[in-house]
């Protein structure tokens, strides 16, 4: 089942982060612990580790995008899975 990858607080004072670059691309297999992207926080640039497994189905916050903690930055699931319901719930990062 597809699931959202949310922007996590990577530092105690972080309320938003900027995606610097994606280390995985749409269609890539993702395992728990894999590095997904680099995020610039209020203090430093950090690597974002996946806690999900599957295929990176959709990147919602492209490189350069700012996402608040809790916003959806990507979706992981099984290849060919319908992610429409996850996209239509309004939780995606701009």
N, C-alpha and C positions, 0 to 999 in steps of 0.2 A: 504494500500500500504506500502510495506517495506521501511524503511528509515535507513540511516546511523546514528550511534551515533559517533560523532566526539570528539576527545580530545579537551577539552576547556581549555582556560587559566584560571586557578583557582587562580592565583595571578598575580599582575601587571607585574612581571618580568619573568614569566614562559614562556619558549619556548618549553619545553618537560616535560613529566612526566613518572614516572614508575608505572605500575599497581602493587600494593602490593597484593591485593586479590579481587576477585569478590564476592560480597554479593548476587548476583543473578546468577543463572546457566542457561544454554541453556534450553529452554522449559518452564522457569518460566514466569508467567504473570507479566508485568511491568506496573505501573501506573505513571503518572506524579508526581514527588516529591519523588518517591521511591529511596532509595539508591542503586546504581548499583555496585559500586566498591570503593576501597580506592586507592588514587593516591598520590605518593610521588612527591612533587614539588621541586623546588630549595630551598625552605625555610622550608617546613613542610609536614606532611601527612594530606590529606583532603579527605572528602567523596564526591563522585561524584553523584549528583542527576539527575535522568532522567527527561527530558522534553518531552519525547515521551510516548505513550501508546501502548500496544500490548503484543506480546510474544517475549522474547529474543531468536531470531532465531540462531544467530551465534556470538560467541566471537572471534574476530580477534586478539586481543592483550591479550595473556594469562598472568597470574600472572608472574611478573618478566620482562615483556616486556617494552621497552621504546618506547613511541609514541610522535611524535612532535605535537604541537598544530595544529589542523586542520586535522590530520590523522584519519581515521576510526578505531575505537576500537571495535565496535560491530554493529549488525544489529537487528532492532526491526521491527516486522510486525505481520501478522496474521499466525496462525499455518498452515503449509503446503504450504506457499507461496513460489514461485520461487524467490530466491535471486541471481541467477546466474548473471544477468545483473549488479547488484551492486558489485559483487565480481570481475567481469572481467574488471571493468573500471580503475584498477590500483591504486585506492586510499587507499587500505587497508594497515594497519600498518604491518611491517615485523614481 
